[in-house]
Amino acid sequence: MKAKEIVNLSDEELEAKLKELKSELFNLRFRQAGRQLDNPMSINLIKKDIARVNTVIRARQLKA
């Protein structure tokens, strides 16, 4: 997900997206432990998306 897309989301949508990404990360780690993960780089991509969402959330908290 691109940063411009994340900035345009509302606060509620950001929280929902964060929850979704964290559950997806959990599932990817679970599959990696079972040696069923096709693309190990997908874990890094999800982590970066989580960081982007957290950054936008924190910026909005500081702005308010």
C-alpha positions as CSV (number, residue, x, y, z in Angstrom):
1,M,0.0,0.0,0.0
2,K,1.3,3.4,-0.9
3,A,1.7,6.3,1.6
4,K,-0.7,8.5,-0.3
5,E,-3.4,5.9,0.0
6,I,-2.8,5.6,3.7
7,V,-2.9,9.4,4.3
8,N,-6.3,9.6,2.7
9,L,-7.9,7.1,5.0
10,S,-10.0,8.2,8.0
11,D,-9.0,7.4,11.6
12,E,-11.4,4.5,11.8
13,E,-10.2,3.1,8.5
14,L,-6.6,3.4,9.7
15,E,-7.3,1.4,12.9
16,A,-9.1,-1.3,10.8
17,K,-6.3,-1.4,8.3
18,L,-3.8,-1.8,11.2
19,K,-5.7,-4.6,12.7
20,E,-6.0,-6.3,9.3
21,L,-2.2,-6.0,8.6
22,K,-1.3,-7.4,12.0
23,S,-3.5,-10.4,11.5
24,E,-2.0,-10.9,8.1
25,L,1.5,-10.7,9.5
26,F,0.5,-13.3,12.1
27,N,-0.7,-15.6,9.4
28,L,2.4,-15.2,7.3
29,R,4.6,-16.0,10.3
30,F,2.6,-19.0,11.1
31,R,2.9,-20.3,7.5
32,Q,6.6,-19.5,7.6
33,A,7.1,-21.7,10.7
34,G,5.3,-24.5,8.9
35,R,7.5,-24.1,5.8
36,Q,4.5,-23.2,3.6
37,L,5.4,-19.6,2.8
38,D,6.0,-19.1,-0.9
39,N,7.4,-15.5,-0.7
40,P,9.4,-14.7,2.5
41,M,9.7,-11.0,1.3
42,S,6.0,-10.6,1.9
43,I,6.6,-10.5,5.6
44,N,8.9,-7.4,5.1
45,L,6.3,-5.7,2.9
46,I,3.6,-6.2,5.6
47,K,5.9,-4.9,8.3
48,K,6.6,-1.8,6.2
49,D,2.9,-1.2,5.7
50,I,2.3,-1.5,9.4
51,A,5.0,1.1,10.0
52,R,3.4,3.4,7.5
53,V,0.0,3.2,9.1
54,N,1.5,3.7,12.6
55,T,3.4,6.8,11.3
56,V,0.2,8.4,10.0
57,I,-1.7,7.6,13.2
58,R,1.1,9.1,15.3
59,A,1.4,12.2,13.1
60,R,-2.4,12.8,13.5
61,Q,-2.1,12.4,17.2
62,L,0.6,15.0,17.4
63,K,-1.2,17.4,15.1
64,A,-4.4,17.3,17.2
